[in-house]
């Protein structure tokens, strides 16, 4: 865990030596029960994307949240508007520090998670032959 400003600066400056490109992987995942009462949970990846910076990862998350905003439960709609208005600083700081960030809301029995996490994008090898 990064506790001091110095630790945060070191984490931001550190670059991988493997030739990979640092970035952030963004996902929107929906989890719901099937309604039969057996507790089986269905998971669907609704949307995925890549971002070059923490700020772009957050823009991706904000746009994806807005797409489903009208379908959320009323109490989550209010909380989501607060997050869209004021929750960005915490998210950007966590992403810059190399930590994943998740925002969760519900629509009935469906739980929707929007997330961004740091990854290392590896270059593809050229085809031979």
C-alpha positions, 0 to 999 in steps of 0.5 A: 500500500502506498502511504506517503507521497514519496511512495506514490511518486516512485510508483508513478515513475516506475516503468516495466523493463519487459517492453510492455506498455502500461495501461488500464483495463476497464470492464462493466460486469453484470451479475444476477441470480436466475430467480429459481431460488437455487442461488446460481449466479449468472455473470455477463461481461457487458462492455470492455475496453483499454485506456492509456491513462488513469484519466481515460480509464475514468472517462470510460467508466463514467460513460459506461455508468451513464449508459445504464443510469436510468435502469438502476434502483432509485437509491443507487441513482442518487448515489451514482449522480453523487459519484459522477459529480464528486467521486472522481478524485479518489478514483483517479488517485487510486488508479494513478497509485496502481490500485484497481477501482470499482464502482458498484450499483444495482438494478433489481436482483442484478448487480453491476460493477464498473472497474478499471485496473492497471495492466501491462499490454504486451506487444503482439508478435508478427506473423511468420511465414 
